[in-house]
Amino acid sequence: MSQRTRKFFGMIMLVAWVILYAAVGMTIGAAVVANATPLAQILFFLITGLIWIVPAGLIIRWMEKQV
């Protein structure tokens, strides 16, 4: 797979991942965390706001891998 093709597919995977992750996080946040204490809400959104970076970094690393 050429570098250009890898970046194209990586971009699609990255956008799809962020949309899916945000939708799941918002759904869980609205259904479960909305009734929690303010501290639990802050911790939930802080943690979920940072966790997406790990898979995104792996996708970016795969995109940049030399053929």
N, C-alpha and C positions, 0 to 999 in steps of 0.2 A: 504494500500500500504506500503510495507516495505521501510525502509530507503534507502536500496541499489537501489531499483527500482525507488524511488523518485529522487535520485541523477542521475540515468541514464537518465530518462526523462527530468530532469532539465538541464542536460548537453546538450542534443539534442535541447531543446528549446532555451537555451542560445546561442549556436552556430548559430542556424537558425535566431534568433533575431539580432545578431550582423551582420551577412551577409546581411540580408534584410535591416537593418537600414543603413549600409554603402552604399549599392547600391542605396537606395532612396536618401540619403544625397549627394552622388556623382552626381547623375542625376540632382537633383535640383541645386547643385553647378555649374555644367557644363552648364546647360540650362539658369539659371536665374542670378546667382551671378557672372558669368564670366564677364559680362558687367558692373558690379557695380563698385563703387569706392573701392580703396584698404581698406579703413576703414570698409566698409560694408562687404567686403569679409572676413576680419579678424574676425569681430563680428559674421558673419554667421558660419564660421568654428569653432570658439571658442565655441559658444553656441551648435551647433550640435555635437561637439566633447565631450561635457559634458552631454548632455541630455540622452544619451543611458545608463548612469550609474544608473538612477532611476529604469527603468524596470529590468535591470540586477540585481540590488540589491533585488528587489522583488522576482525574480526567485530564487536567492540564498537563501533568507530567507525562501521561500517555500521548497527548497531542504533540508534545515537544520532543519525544523520543526519536532519535536519529534512526533512519532506516538502514 
